[in-house]
Amino acid sequence: MSIKNICLLTDFGNDDHYVGVMKSVIVSKNPNVNIIDICHTIRAQNITHARYILDSTKDYFPQSSVVMIVVDPDVGSERKILVIKSDSKYIVAPDNGILSDLINKNTEIYEITDKSIYLNDTLHTFHGRDRFSPIVAYLSLGEELENISRRIDISEIVLLNDLYTAPDANVIKGKVVHIDGFGNCVTNIKSDILESAKSIKIFDLELGEIHRSYYEVEIGEAIAYIGSTGLLELGIRNGDFAGYNSIELNDEVIVTK
């Protein structure tokens, strides 16, 4: 049975031809598939940023989907190409820890082993076009994953530490994992560990209580709040918090209780 949707998540940006070429390869093999662009502006080679975007969007992928993730600092190496099964979805990604938050001991994990389905096996800098796109097109046509792969154990893949900060009785140390187009800074601190938070600090800037939304402060005022993904965010009402304060990904955020 064919799959209706292919969802793309990459760090290729929107200024080059890379995404368009991958879509062309996919559609040339399956003209009936619907392609959904999740995000192409992952910071270049930034696995942490990609993990945040993946974890924030995974619950909204439509049923009957193949998700293709190409954030691949080790492109051209012998790193594996993985496929995991999740409900009625396949997720295809390089073996670099990007799937860490989706995998547990019961996850079905496969390594692609059949190179005959690749578009090209002699070039080594654009695996998104030459390898990932043919793989997801193949799966979208309803072909059997087991025919092009071997099932592997969780011990055979790269797994990274938890993306989210652990709770602490007094001080919680997190970091910025995403800066959106408005300049809002998303942290890796979940709302459920923020009870009785008294102070939130990034660099020398200290924010007070956690608010519900921007309307609770004046225009131009900095604010801490719980965003749409259930994580602590820092922003400025009608302003660019990251730009104004020169915030970058991985900058430390400290919460004092």
JOLIN-V831761 format. One record per residue. RES is the residue in three letters. SS is DSSP state (H for helix, E for strand, L for the rest). PHI is phi in radians with two decimals (NA if undefined). OMEGA is omega in radians with two decimals (none if undefined). Layout:
RES_SS_PHI_OMEGA, RES_SS_PHI_OMEGA
//
This chain:
MET_L_NA_-3.09, SER_L_-1.26_3.14, ILE_L_-1.85_-2.96, LYS_L_-1.43_-2.93, ASN_E_-2.22_2.94, ILE_E_-2.15_-3.12, CYS_E_-1.87_-3.06, LEU_E_-1.93_3.09, LEU_E_-2.39_-3.05, THR_E_-2.51_3.02, ASP_L_-1.92_-3.05, PHE_L_-1.38_-3.13, GLY_L_1.29_-3.08, ASN_L_-2.04_-3.05, ASP_L_-1.72_-3.09, ASP_L_-1.89_-3.08, HIS_L_-1.54_-2.94, TYR_H_-1.04_-3.10, VAL_H_-1.14_3.14, GLY_H_-1.08_3.12, VAL_H_-1.16_3.12, MET_H_-1.08_3.10, LYS_H_-1.08_3.14, SER_H_-1.11_3.10, VAL_H_-1.10_-3.12, ILE_H_-1.10_-3.07, VAL_H_-1.22_3.10, SER_H_-1.14_3.13, LYS_H_-1.66_3.10, ASN_L_-2.51_-3.08, PRO_L_-1.20_-3.08, ASN_L_-1.69_-3.05, VAL_L_-1.43_3.07, ASN_E_-1.75_-3.11, ILE_E_-1.78_-3.13, ILE_E_-1.98_3.09, ASP_E_-1.53_3.10, ILE_E_-1.31_3.13, CYS_E_-2.96_3.04, HIS_L_-2.13_-3.09, THR_L_-2.01_2.93, ILE_L_-1.00_3.07, ARG_L_-0.99_-3.01, ALA_L_-0.93_3.10, GLN_L_1.04_-3.05, ASN_L_-1.69_-3.07, ILE_H_-1.15_-3.14, THR_H_-1.07_3.12, HIS_H_-1.07_3.13, ALA_H_-1.11_3.12, ARG_H_-1.09_3.12, TYR_H_-1.08_-3.12, ILE_H_-1.08_3.12, LEU_H_-1.09_-3.10, ASP_H_-1.17_-3.12, SER_H_-1.39_-3.05, THR_H_-2.02_-2.99, LYS_H_-1.03_-3.10, ASP_H_-1.31_-3.08, TYR_H_-1.93_3.04, PHE_L_-1.10_-3.14, PRO_L_-1.16_3.01, GLN_L_-1.06_-3.11, SER_L_1.03_-3.10, SER_E_-2.37_2.86, VAL_E_-2.00_3.13, VAL_E_-1.81_-3.13, MET_E_-1.96_-3.13, ILE_E_-1.99_3.09, VAL_E_-2.19_2.93, VAL_L_-2.25_-2.73, ASP_L_-2.45_-3.14, PRO_L_-1.02_-3.08, ASP_L_-1.79_3.13, VAL_L_-0.94_-3.13, GLY_L_1.63_3.13, SER_L_-1.53_3.13, GLU_L_-1.60_3.10, ARG_L_-1.04_-3.08, LYS_L_-1.28_2.85, ILE_E_-1.85_-3.04, LEU_E_-1.82_2.94, VAL_E_-2.30_3.00, ILE_E_-2.05_3.07, LYS_E_-1.71_3.13, SER_E_-2.49_-3.05, ASP_L_0.98_-3.14, SER_L_-1.73_-3.08, LYS_E_-2.17_2.90, TYR_E_-1.93_3.03, ILE_E_-2.17_-3.06, VAL_E_-1.96_-3.06, ALA_E_-2.79_3.00, PRO_E_-1.23_-3.14, ASP_L_-1.50_-3.13, ASN_L_-2.38_3.12, GLY_L_1.66_-3.07, ILE_L_-1.15_-3.14, LEU_L_-1.68_-3.01, SER_H_-0.94_-3.05, ASP_H_-1.38_-3.11, LEU_H_-1.86_-2.97, ILE_L_-1.92_2.98, ASN_L_-2.40_-3.03, LYS_L_-1.13_-3.13, ASN_L_-1.73_-3.10, THR_L_-1.23_3.02, GLU_E_-1.43_-3.08, ILE_E_-2.07_-3.13, TYR_E_-2.23_3.00, GLU_E_-1.90_3.09, ILE_E_-1.19_-3.10, THR_L_-2.14_-3.07, ASP_L_-1.61_-3.10, LYS_H_-1.36_-3.10, SER_H_-1.18_3.14, ILE_H_-1.50_3.13, TYR_L_-1.18_3.05, LEU_L_-1.25_-3.11, ASN_L_-2.68_3.12, ASP_L_-2.02_-3.13, THR_L_-1.94_3.07, LEU_L_-1.86_-2.89, HIS_L_-2.32_-3.12, THR_L_-2.03_-3.11, PHE_L_-2.36_3.14, HIS_H_-1.17_3.06, GLY_H_-1.00_3.10, ARG_H_-1.38_-2.92, ASP_H_-1.44_-3.07, ARG_H_-2.18_-3.06, PHE_H_-1.13_-3.10, SER_H_-1.07_3.06, PRO_H_-1.08_3.13, ILE_H_-1.13_-3.09, VAL_H_-1.21_3.06, ALA_H_-1.12_3.10, TYR_H_-0.99_-3.13, LEU_H_-1.15_-3.12, SER_H_-1.16_3.12, LEU_L_-1.43_3.11, GLY_L_1.50_3.12, GLU_L_-1.26_-3.05, GLU_L_-1.39_3.09, LEU_H_-1.03_-3.06, GLU_H_-1.08_-3.13, ASN_H_-1.32_-3.09, ILE_L_-2.15_-3.01, SER_E_-2.63_2.96, ARG_E_-2.24_3.09, ARG_E_-1.35_-3.10, ILE_E_-2.21_-3.12, ASP_L_-1.56_3.13, ILE_H_-1.02_-3.14, SER_H_-1.24_-3.07, GLU_H_-1.66_-3.07, ILE_L_-2.08_3.10, VAL_L_-1.43_3.06, LEU_L_-2.17_-3.12, LEU_L_-1.84_3.11, ASN_L_-1.09_-3.12, ASP_L_-0.94_3.13, LEU_L_-1.17_-2.98, TYR_L_-1.78_-3.10, THR_L_-1.21_3.11, ALA_L_-1.37_3.11, PRO_L_-1.16_3.10, ASP_L_-2.59_-3.05, ALA_L_-1.21_-3.01, ASN_L_-2.11_-3.07, VAL_E_-2.26_3.09, ILE_E_-1.91_3.11, LYS_E_-1.94_3.11, GLY_E_-2.15_-3.14, LYS_E_-2.67_3.08, VAL_E_-1.39_-3.13, VAL_E_-1.95_3.14, HIS_E_-2.77_2.99, ILE_E_-2.14_-3.06, ASP_L_-1.45_-3.06, GLY_L_-1.17_3.10, PHE_L_-1.62_-3.08, GLY_L_1.57_3.06, ASN_L_-1.31_-3.09, CYS_E_-1.85_3.10, VAL_E_-1.64_3.13, THR_E_-1.78_3.07, ASN_E_-1.74_3.14, ILE_E_-1.84_-3.10, LYS_E_-1.36_-3.07, SER_H_-1.11_-3.04, ASP_H_-1.29_3.07, ILE_H_-1.94_-3.06, LEU_L_-1.84_3.10, GLU_L_-1.04_3.12, SER_L_1.10_3.07, ALA_L_-1.13_-3.09, LYS_L_-1.87_-3.05, SER_E_-2.57_3.09, ILE_E_-2.17_-3.01, LYS_E_-2.32_2.98, ILE_E_-2.33_-2.94, PHE_L_0.97_3.13, ASP_L_-1.70_-3.12, LEU_E_-1.58_3.14, GLU_E_-1.95_3.10, LEU_E_-1.88_-3.09, GLY_L_-1.50_-3.05, GLU_L_-1.16_3.09, ILE_E_-1.51_-3.10, HIS_E_-1.74_3.08, ARG_L_-1.38_-3.09, SER_L_-2.86_-3.00, TYR_H_-1.07_-3.03, TYR_H_-1.11_-3.10, GLU_H_-1.38_3.10, VAL_L_-2.18_3.14, GLU_L_-1.31_3.07, ILE_L_-1.02_-3.12, GLY_L_1.57_-3.11, GLU_L_-1.61_3.09, ALA_E_-1.25_-3.04, ILE_E_-2.61_2.95, ALA_E_-1.88_-3.06, TYR_E_-2.76_3.06, ILE_E_-1.65_-3.07, GLY_L_-1.46_-3.02, SER_L_-1.22_3.10, THR_L_-1.74_3.13, GLY_L_1.39_-3.13, LEU_E_-1.98_3.06, LEU_E_-1.16_3.09, GLU_E_-2.20_3.10, LEU_E_-2.16_-3.10, GLY_E_-2.68_3.01, ILE_E_-2.23_3.12, ARG_L_-1.11_-3.12, ASN_L_1.01_-3.13, GLY_E_-2.56_-3.07, ASP_L_-1.85_-3.08, PHE_H_-1.10_-3.09, ALA_H_-1.14_-3.13, GLY_H_-1.15_-3.10, TYR_H_-1.15_-3.07, ASN_H_-1.86_3.11, SER_L_0.97_3.13, ILE_L_-1.48_3.08, GLU_L_-2.20_3.03, LEU_L_-1.01_3.13, ASN_L_1.38_3.05, ASP_L_-1.10_-3.04, GLU_E_-1.35_3.04, VAL_E_-2.13_-3.11, ILE_E_-2.05_3.09, VAL_E_-1.97_3.11, THR_E_-1.87_3.14, LYS_L_-1.76_none
//
